[in-house]
Amino acid sequence: MSTNFNDYKPNYLKIEALGTNDSAINNMTISFHCANYYPSVTLINDNPTLGNITGGGVYFTGSNVTISATPNTNYTFVGWYDTLNNLVSTESSYTFAMPSNDVTYHAKFTTLSKGATTQFGTYPQSKVTDATLISTLNTAAGTLPTSSNSEAWTDYGYYISGPVASYMWYIDVPNSGNLYRGVYFTSYRPYRIDLASSTYDSWQDDHDYYTNETYWFKFEPISWKVLDIVGGKAFLLADLALDAQDFHYSTDDRSINGATVHANNYEHSHIRAWLNDTFYNTAFTTTEKIMIDTTIVDNSASSTGYDPNPYVCDSTNDKVFLLSYSEVTNTNYGFDAYHLSTDINRKKSPSDYALSQGVNRIADSNSSYYWLRSPHSGNYENARRVRADGMAAAYNIVTAASYGVVPALWIIL
């Protein structure tokens, strides 16, 4: 029940006198007591242009209070938050028992909606073609690296014929308010790390990237598809294959803490470490990192599409991760549940930068294969992937370096 607070005033004055005896009063305390006090609900709309809220007022203690939030067209209600920014409820119509004290709730709306596209973070993507800008960037980059001296460049640490070799480098150069990444290599990156360097075993030259030439790529906002909004968070999947990485750099079994770890173990994979270190620190500012939630990533057998699966690993706590087989066949996220479907929502085109790293683009579909985090159940050397045509039925050896990386993450709204 809501009522008008002005109808209730302090209706008596109590004076308490404290002293050492009946005739000498040394201290006096005067206190006002409100015989009929009713606590209030204060509602604050953090995004008033995105929606409306109702339900604030004064209520009897213990009564049921319903507060409501209605988003405007094309917007989404995120949740009710307390004054410490703790999420109270994600229900747009939230009912609670009125406490004996005043409460304040903030209503948050977002411009994001499920299935929409948003931008978050930056990464090198489009190839620079302006000759004047290329000349300026080449000058700023200075002396080109060699296998014995990287100069001001950073060695990618890529593999050839098994071990790491110094043959491919990058450098980030700011210019006129933008950031650009230079890429230079003296040998071709093989599409599987145990192979030798050659045009036959690399996709770089097929996409017009050649040895001993410098290529520049502009850092641009990363475009993401909103797969879901729940619990005050949004689930995002990159719209492009942003890079090329092997799932793991060896097919050999390892022993970690006394346990045998197979090559397709996602928890201890190279690609998981790369996502949560190199990619995470390159793509996001300090402020953006605060917005990225730490996700408990499900790596159970059911998530892999095989049950049982002898190669599953423990669930992981990640900032950035790859989709699992179960996620990429989840209709709630907009995907076709049938893994053999050539689902357009599963297809991903590679960025120019990913092509420079050796991703294989299928010309007739302008899309590429990309990794899932799920291990194959029949062979410890294989992990699952999505094909260029959008089928989720494929798998390949973990040392393949020509598959795209399509990151996923949850952000706090």
C-alpha positions, 0 to 999 in steps of 0.5 A, spaced: 500 500 500 502 506 498 501 512 502 502 520 502 508 521 507 506 528 508 499 525 512 504 523 518 508 527 522 511 527 529 505 527 534 509 527 540 515 530 543 519 526 549 524 529 553 528 525 557 532 528 563 538 525 566 542 527 572 546 525 578 540 526 583 532 529 582 534 536 583 540 537 579 540 536 572 547 535 568 545 533 562 538 533 558 537 529 551 531 531 547 529 526 542 523 527 537 519 520 535 515 519 529 509 515 531 507 513 524 513 513 520 513 509 513 519 507 509 519 510 502 522 507 495 526 511 491 527 509 483 532 512 479 532 511 471 539 511 469 537 512 462 531 516 462 531 516 454 531 509 453 525 507 458 520 509 463 519 506 471 514 506 476 512 504 483 516 509 487 513 512 493 511 510 501 509 504 503 507 500 509 513 495 512 512 488 510 507 490 504 508 487 497 511 493 493 511 492 485 516 496 481 516 496 473 520 498 468 518 499 460 523 499 455 522 504 449 522 500 442 528 497 440 531 498 447 532 492 453 531 493 460 538 490 464 536 490 471 534 493 478 541 495 482 542 498 489 546 504 491 552 500 491 551 497 484 549 490 486 544 487 481 537 486 485 533 483 479 533 482 472 525 482 472 522 488 469 516 487 474 519 486 480 515 485 487 518 485 494 516 485 501 517 493 503 523 493 509 522 498 515 528 502 512 528 507 505 530 503 499 533 506 493 533 502 486 536 504 479 533 502 473 538 500 467 536 500 460 541 498 454 541 500 447 543 493 446 538 488 443 539 480 442 541 479 435 543 486 434 550 488 433 555 492 437 562 495 437 567 494 443 574 494 443 579 495 437 583 490 433 587 491 427 583 489 421 583 493 414 589 493 410 591 500 408 592 501 401 594 509 401 601 509 398 602 516 402 600 513 409 604 507 407 610 511 406 609 515 412 608 508 417 614 505 414 618 511 416 616 511 423 617 503 423 624 504 422 629 498 420 626 492 418 627 486 423 631 480 421 632 473 425 638 475 429 635 482 431 628 484 431 629 492 432 623 495 434 619 490 432 615 484 436 617 477 434 610 473 433 614 467 435 610 462 430 613 455 428 616 452 422 617 445 421 616 444 429 620 449 433 619 456 434 622 460 428 624 468 428 621 470 421 615 474 422 614 480 426 609 486 427 609 493 430 604 498 432 605 505 430 600 511 431 599 516 426 594 522 426 589 519 432 589 512 429 593 506 430 596 501 425 599 495 425 605 493 421 606 486 419 613 483 415 615 476 414 621 473 411 618 466 410 611 464 409 607 461 415 605 454 414 598 452 415 600 447 420 606 448 424 610 442 423 610 443 416 616 447 412 615 454 409 613 454 402 608 457 398 605 450 397 604 449 405 601 457 406 595 461 404 599 467 405 601 468 398 594 465 395 591 472 398 596 476 396 601 477 402 608 476 400 615 475 403 620 481 404 614 486 404 611 490 409 603 490 410 599 495 414 592 494 418 588 499 421 586 498 428 578 499 428 572 497 433 571 490 433 564 488 431 560 483 435 553 480 435 549 480 441 547 472 442 544 473 449 542 478 454 541 475 461 543 477 468 545 484 467 550 481 462 550 481 454 553 475 451 558 477 445 561 473 439 565 477 434 563 478 427 569 476 423 575 471 424 580 476 427 586 472 427 589 465 425 592 461 431 593 454 432 589 450 437 595 447 440 602 447 438 604 440 439 600 433 439 604 430 444 601 428 451 603 432 457 603 431 464 601 437 469 600 436 476 601 428 475 595 428 470 596 426 463 593 432 458 592 431 451 593 435 445 586 437 444 585 439 452 582 446 452 584 448 459 591 447 457 591 449 450 595 455 446 589 458 444 586 459 450 592 462 453 593 467 447 585 469 447 586 471 455 593 474 454 595 477 447 588 478 444 585 481 451 591 486 452 591 488 445 584 489 444 581 492 450 582 498 454 583 498 462 576 501 462 573 496 457 577 490 461 573 492 467 566 491 463 568 484 461 566 479 466 569 473 468 565 467 465 565 460 468 566 456 461 563 449 460 567 444 458 563 438 460 562 432 455 555 435 453 558 441 451 562 438 446 557 434 442 559 427 444 557 424 451 561 421 453 568 424 451 574 422 454 578 428 452 574 433 456 577 438 461 575 442 467 571 448 466 575 454 466 574 461 468 576 466 462 575 473 460 575 471 453 573 464 450 571 460 444 564 457 443 563 450 444 559 445 439 553 446 444 553 453 443 554 454 436 548 449 435 544 453 440 537 456 437 537 461 443 543 464 440 540 464 433 544 458 430 541 452 427 540 446 431 542 441 426 550 441 425 550 439 418 546 445 416 550 450 412 547 456 417 549 463 415 549 465 422 555 460 423 559 463 417 565 468 418 569 472 414 576 473 415 579 480 416 584 482 412 589 482 418 587 475 419 589 473 412 596 476 413 596 471 418 595 465 414 587 464 415 584 460 409 579 464 406 574 460 401 573 464 395 566 462 393 563 464 400 568 469 402 568 465 409 573 461 413 574 455 418 574 457 425 576 453 431 571 451 437 573 450 444 570 442 444 575 436 443 573 431 438 571 424 442 575 420 437 582 422 437 586 426 442 590 430 436 583 433 434 579 439 436 572 441 433 571 447 428 566 450 424 567 449 416 567 455 411 560 453 409 557 454 416 557 446 418 559 445 425 560 438 423 568 438 422 574 437 426 582 437 425 589 436 428 590 441 433 597 444 430 593 447 424 595 454 424 590 456 418 583 457 422 580 463 424 579 465 431 572 468 433 572 470 440 566 470 445 565 474 451 560 476 456 560 484 458 557 487 464 552 492 462 
